[in-house]
Structures are given as structure tokens and as C-alpha cells.
Amino acid sequence: MVTSFPLRDGRSIPAVGFGLYKVDDPAAEAAVGLALDAGYRHVDTAEMYGNERGVGKALRASRLDRDDVFVTTKVWNDHQGRDATLRAFDASLERLGLEAVDLYLIHWPAAANDRYVETWRTLVELREQGRVRSVGVSNFQVPHLQRIVDETGEVPAVNQVERHPWLPQRELMAFHEQHDIRTEAWSPLGRGRLVDDPVLTRIAESHGVGVAQVLVRWNVQQGVVVLPKSVTPSRIRSNTDVDGFTLTDEDLTAIAGLENGQRTGSHPDTVS
């Protein structure tokens, strides 16, 4: 049984998704096939990743019912603005071979271009047309979120951001809770930099699991959708196997002590 979390729009989203950043088309087709066989029912891609065709091929090859797999893609910064976003969305659907996606996100606010509010209105329009089931954003900070809510009256279902024990995003999480926005975590393993941490290693050993499983569980246990990425079959399987243990209060306190504000990806203010 795949754990799911409710979204503010009445839909639900599988708690563990399969991330596809820096995976090319052929590799994506193979990896998504393995992930679906391992029980994943949530696939996260993007226009910028360049692997939507591979994802679509894997979905068709799986023979799973379309409604059984939650598919996310994202509009890239160069295609913000109403007309460009509509064209980008059509192109993504064509590459995926789908009639609709479950979640469409603005990939980055790209605030210097000042098109993210117009783009957000366009995503809402696509949702109202039924071509997107849920709409959200990615890498938005509190001022970006506040502005789109203030100017459009529409609250995103999801905000997908870098989140791991070094960067737990406390301020953002508080805003999300206040506005019923579901947090999604990319780079949950700190791009692999956290897997050798001695605190996490000790916790993993105490539960008889791997550090990656602890990091996935840490997010899921806090109601955060998490997107681990791997093309290794054994890791693909283990990253979704996190329901057999629960992190204790002592574990959570120890993990909280790892916070240092360090990012492994770009800061939203630097991306345009």
C-alpha cells in the first residue's frame, strides 16, 4: 500500500515519489520502469530535465492504469508568461504522451524576470480546463508565495523545495502549514553528502536500515512528500521501503542538531 497525503484541492499525492533530475531519456525510461515495478506510483519530471519522452515510454510500457500513477512536470524559467507557458505545457504533454498531468509546477520563481505571477495564473487556467489536476510551485520562498496568493487569491497545492536535515526549511514549513500547502522535498539525501554522516549512520543502524531510508522516513514522518533519486535497482527499491520503522523522539532531536543552513543546490534568489 503506497502512503499518500491529502492536498488542499481534495486530491492526494503519494508520499514517496521518484525523482529524475539529471537522468537522460534512455536512462529515465529504464529507471522509471524499475521504480514502477518496485511499487512507486509517483514520478517527478520536468521540461528542463530533458527526459519526459523516456518517462512517457516507461508509463506506457508498464501497462498500469493512468490513474494509478501520479505524474508531475514543470515549466522552465525561459517559458514563463502566459503564452510561453501554454506552449511549454502542450509540448510537455506531447513528450509524455498524456492528455493531462497530475501536478504542474513553476520550476523556479525566477523573480528577476517578474513573470511568475502571470505564469501562476496560467497554471490555474490549465487546472480549470481540466488539463492539469493540481497546480503548485517549486523553489518558492515566503515572499514569492505571499505575492501569488495576494495577487491571485489562489494558493498552491504544493511547493517543492530543497529539504534535508542541513536545511529543514523551518520558516517555509511554518508558512506552508498556515496556508495548507504540501511541502515536497528534493535533494533529500543532500545529493549524497549526508549518507556518511555519523549521527544518521548510528540512527540507521539502530533501526536496521540504510541512511537513505532514514532520510526518506524523516520527511515522510513530518508529512513531507519526498523525491529520492537513483538509477541503481537496489537503491530504487530500498528508498521506498520506509514503512517498517518509526524514528523516535530521540532520533528526531539528534537529526535536528544537524541543521546548518547548507544548500546542495542553487538558492532561489540566484536562479533566473
C-alpha positions as CSV (number, residue, x, y, z in Angstrom):
1,M,0.0,0.0,0.0
2,V,1.5,3.3,-1.1
3,T,1.2,6.0,1.6
4,S,-0.5,9.2,0.3
5,F,-1.0,12.7,1.7
6,P,-4.0,14.9,1.1
7,L,-3.7,18.1,-0.9
8,R,-5.7,21.3,-0.3
9,D,-7.6,20.8,-3.5
10,G,-9.2,17.5,-2.4
11,R,-6.8,15.2,-4.3
12,S,-4.0,13.1,-2.8
13,I,-0.3,12.6,-3.6
14,P,1.9,9.6,-3.0
15,A,4.3,10.3,-0.1
16,V,7.3,9.0,-1.9
17,G,8.0,9.9,-5.5
18,F,10.7,9.0,-8.0
19,G,12.9,12.0,-8.8
20,L,14.5,12.3,-12.3
21,Y,16.9,15.2,-12.2
22,K,20.0,14.7,-14.4
23,V,18.7,11.4,-15.8
24,D,18.7,11.3,-19.6
25,D,15.8,10.0,-21.7
26,P,17.0,6.4,-22.2
27,A,18.1,6.0,-18.6
28,A,14.8,7.6,-17.4
29,E,12.8,5.0,-19.4
30,A,14.7,2.2,-17.7
31,A,14.7,3.7,-14.2
32,V,11.0,4.6,-14.2
33,G,10.2,1.1,-15.3
34,L,12.2,-0.3,-12.4
35,A,10.6,2.2,-10.0
36,L,7.1,1.3,-11.1
37,D,7.9,-2.4,-10.7
38,A,9.2,-1.6,-7.2
39,G,5.9,0.0,-6.2
40,Y,6.4,3.7,-6.8
41,R,3.3,5.4,-8.0
42,H,4.6,8.9,-8.3
43,V,7.0,10.2,-10.9
44,D,8.6,13.7,-10.9
45,T,10.0,15.0,-14.1
46,A,10.4,18.5,-15.7
47,E,10.7,20.2,-19.1
48,M,14.3,21.1,-18.1
49,Y,15.3,17.5,-17.3
50,G,15.0,16.5,-20.9
51,N,13.5,13.1,-20.1
52,E,9.8,13.5,-20.5
53,R,9.8,11.2,-23.5
54,G,11.5,8.5,-21.6
55,V,9.1,8.8,-18.7
56,G,6.1,8.6,-21.1
57,K,7.6,5.4,-22.7
58,A,8.0,3.8,-19.3
59,L,4.5,4.7,-18.3
60,R,3.0,3.1,-21.4
61,A,5.2,0.0,-21.1
62,S,4.1,-0.5,-17.5
63,R,0.5,-1.1,-18.6
64,L,-0.6,0.4,-15.3
65,D,-3.9,2.3,-15.3
66,R,-3.2,6.0,-16.0
67,D,-4.9,7.0,-12.7
68,D,-2.6,4.7,-10.8
69,V,0.5,6.8,-11.4
70,F,0.8,10.4,-10.2
71,V,2.8,12.4,-12.8
72,T,4.4,15.8,-12.1
73,T,6.2,18.0,-14.6
74,K,7.3,21.6,-14.5
75,V,7.6,24.7,-16.7
76,W,11.1,26.1,-17.1
77,N,12.1,29.7,-16.4
78,D,12.5,30.6,-20.1
79,H,8.9,29.7,-20.8
80,Q,7.2,31.8,-18.1
81,G,4.4,34.1,-19.1
82,R,1.0,33.1,-20.3
83,D,1.6,32.3,-24.0
84,A,5.0,30.7,-23.5
85,T,3.7,28.6,-20.6
86,L,0.8,27.3,-22.6
87,R,3.1,26.3,-25.4
88,A,5.5,24.7,-23.0
89,F,2.7,22.7,-21.4
90,D,1.5,21.4,-24.7
91,A,5.0,20.3,-25.6
92,S,5.4,18.5,-22.2
93,L,2.1,16.7,-22.8
94,E,3.2,15.6,-26.2
95,R,6.5,14.3,-25.0
96,L,4.9,12.5,-22.1
97,G,2.1,11.1,-24.4
98,L,-0.6,12.1,-21.8
99,E,-3.8,14.0,-22.0
100,A,-3.3,15.6,-18.5
101,V,-0.7,15.6,-15.8
102,D,-1.5,15.2,-12.1
103,L,0.7,18.2,-11.0
104,Y,2.2,21.1,-12.9
105,L,4.7,23.3,-11.2
106,I,6.5,26.6,-11.9
107,H,10.1,25.3,-11.7
108,W,11.7,28.4,-10.1
109,P,10.2,31.8,-9.3
110,A,13.0,33.5,-11.5
111,A,11.9,36.7,-9.7
112,A,14.3,38.9,-11.7
113,N,12.1,38.2,-14.8
114,D,8.9,39.1,-12.9
115,R,6.7,36.7,-14.7
116,Y,5.9,34.2,-12.0
117,V,2.5,35.8,-11.1
118,E,1.3,35.7,-14.7
119,T,2.6,32.2,-15.0
120,W,0.8,31.1,-11.8
121,R,-2.5,32.5,-13.3
122,T,-1.8,30.4,-16.4
123,L,-1.4,27.2,-14.3
124,V,-4.7,27.9,-12.6
125,E,-6.3,28.4,-16.0
126,L,-4.9,25.0,-17.1
127,R,-6.3,23.4,-14.0
128,E,-9.7,24.9,-14.6
129,Q,-9.6,23.5,-18.1
130,G,-9.0,20.0,-16.7
131,R,-5.7,19.6,-18.4
132,V,-3.9,19.7,-15.0
133,R,-5.3,18.1,-12.0
134,S,-3.4,20.1,-9.3
135,V,-1.1,23.1,-9.6
136,G,1.8,24.2,-7.5
137,V,5.2,25.8,-7.4
138,S,8.8,24.8,-6.8
139,N,11.6,26.6,-5.1
140,F,9.4,29.5,-4.0
141,Q,10.2,31.3,-0.8
142,V,7.8,33.0,1.5
143,P,7.7,36.4,-0.3
144,H,7.0,34.7,-3.7
145,L,4.2,32.6,-2.1
146,Q,2.7,35.6,-0.4
147,R,2.7,37.6,-3.6
148,I,0.9,35.0,-5.7
149,V,-1.7,34.4,-3.0
150,D,-2.2,38.2,-2.5
151,E,-2.5,38.9,-6.2
152,T,-4.5,35.9,-7.4
153,G,-6.3,34.5,-4.4
154,E,-5.1,31.1,-5.4
155,V,-2.9,29.0,-3.0
156,P,-0.6,26.4,-4.5
157,A,-1.3,22.8,-3.6
158,V,2.4,22.1,-3.4
159,N,5.8,23.8,-3.0
160,Q,8.7,21.6,-4.0
161,V,12.0,22.7,-2.3
162,E,15.4,21.5,-1.3
163,R,14.9,19.9,2.1
164,H,17.1,17.7,4.3
165,P,18.5,17.8,7.8
166,W,21.0,20.5,7.0
167,L,18.2,22.6,5.5
168,P,14.9,21.8,7.2
169,Q,13.2,25.0,5.9
170,R,11.6,25.9,9.2
171,E,10.2,29.3,8.2
172,L,8.9,28.0,4.9
173,M,7.3,24.9,6.6
174,A,5.5,27.2,9.0
175,F,4.1,29.3,6.1
176,H,3.1,26.1,4.4
177,E,1.2,24.8,7.5
178,Q,-0.5,28.2,7.9
179,H,-1.8,28.1,4.3
180,D,-2.3,24.3,3.8
181,I,0.5,23.9,1.2
182,R,2.0,20.5,1.0
183,T,5.8,20.5,1.1
184,E,7.8,18.3,-1.3
185,A,11.5,17.7,-0.7
186,W,14.0,17.5,-3.5
187,S,17.6,16.5,-2.7
188,P,16.5,14.6,0.4
189,L,19.9,12.9,0.7
190,G,21.8,16.2,0.3
191,R,22.9,14.9,-3.1
192,G,24.5,12.0,-1.3
193,R,26.5,14.2,1.1
194,L,24.5,13.1,4.1
195,V,24.8,9.3,3.6
196,D,28.1,9.1,5.6
197,D,27.0,11.3,8.5
198,P,27.8,9.6,11.8
199,V,24.6,10.7,13.5
200,L,22.5,9.4,10.7
201,T,24.6,6.2,10.4
202,R,24.0,5.4,14.1
203,I,20.3,6.0,13.8
204,A,20.1,3.8,10.6
205,E,22.0,1.0,12.4
206,S,19.6,1.2,15.4
207,H,16.7,0.5,13.0
208,G,18.4,-2.0,10.8
209,V,18.0,0.2,7.7
210,G,20.2,2.4,5.4
211,V,20.9,6.1,5.9
212,A,18.9,6.9,2.8
213,Q,15.9,5.2,4.3
214,V,16.2,7.3,7.4
215,L,16.3,10.5,5.4
216,V,13.2,9.5,3.4
217,R,11.4,8.4,6.6
218,W,12.4,11.7,8.3
219,N,10.5,13.7,5.6
220,V,7.5,11.3,5.4
221,Q,7.1,11.2,9.2
222,Q,6.7,15.0,9.1
223,G,4.1,14.9,6.3
224,V,6.5,15.9,3.6
225,V,6.4,14.3,0.2
226,V,9.9,13.2,-0.7
227,L,11.6,12.6,-4.0
228,P,14.7,10.3,-3.7
229,K,16.6,9.7,-7.0
230,S,18.6,6.7,-8.0
231,V,19.2,4.6,-11.1
232,T,20.5,1.6,-9.1
233,P,17.9,-1.1,-8.8
234,S,18.6,-2.0,-5.2
235,R,18.5,1.7,-4.1
236,I,15.3,2.3,-6.1
237,R,13.7,-0.5,-4.0
238,S,15.1,0.5,-0.6
239,N,14.3,4.2,-0.9
240,T,10.6,3.4,-0.9
241,D,10.8,0.8,1.8
242,V,10.3,3.1,4.8
243,D,7.0,2.0,6.4
244,G,8.6,-0.7,8.6
245,F,10.1,1.6,11.2
246,T,9.5,4.9,13.0
247,L,12.0,7.5,14.0
248,T,11.9,8.1,17.8
249,D,11.8,11.4,19.5
250,E,15.4,10.9,20.4
251,D,16.2,10.2,16.7
252,L,14.4,13.4,15.6
253,T,16.2,15.5,18.2
254,A,19.6,14.2,17.0
255,I,18.7,14.9,13.4
256,A,17.5,18.4,14.3
257,G,21.0,19.0,15.6
258,L,22.4,18.7,12.1
259,E,20.8,21.9,10.8
260,N,23.4,24.3,9.4
261,G,21.6,26.1,6.6
262,Q,23.8,24.5,4.0
263,R,22.3,24.0,0.5
264,T,23.4,21.4,-2.1
265,G,21.6,23.2,-4.9
266,S,21.0,26.7,-6.1
267,H,19.5,29.4,-3.9
268,P,16.2,30.6,-5.5
269,D,17.4,34.2,-5.5
270,T,20.3,33.3,-7.8
271,V,18.2,31.5,-10.5
272,S,16.8,33.5,-13.4
